[in-house]
Amino acid sequence: MISFDRIIMFVILLWISLYTMSFGRWTWKKKNKLGAVMVFAVALAVLVLPVYTIFFREG
């Protein structure tokens, strides 16, 4: 069973990732393609790494 604090943590991580992705989209529109790709990579890492650590690593 997933506890309430993990759900809240996931929602916060999702919020941060969406905000970062919106900045990446803005950067893409400003013709900074490489910068946008890097921002998207950071947004993905911000979401994936903590979720892996919190939900899939027991111990």
PyMOL commands that set and color helices and strands:
alter all, ss='L'
color gray80, all
select helices_A, chain A and resi 4-29+33-56
alter helices_A, ss='H'
color red, helices_A
deselect
rebuild
show_as cartoon
